[in-house]
Amino acid sequence: MDITNPAVTDGVNLFVNIVIFLVAFGAALSLVDMRKESQKKD
């Protein structure tokens, strides 16, 4: 199996991009939730 297969590389890049997007999306959601909670306390 050739690791430098373009199709495999594209698949890995796509997977990594999706993971990064999900992590960033989750972080943004948690930040918004934290801001809402802090506003409620005030």
Order of alpha helices (4+ residues) and beta strands (2+ residues): alpha
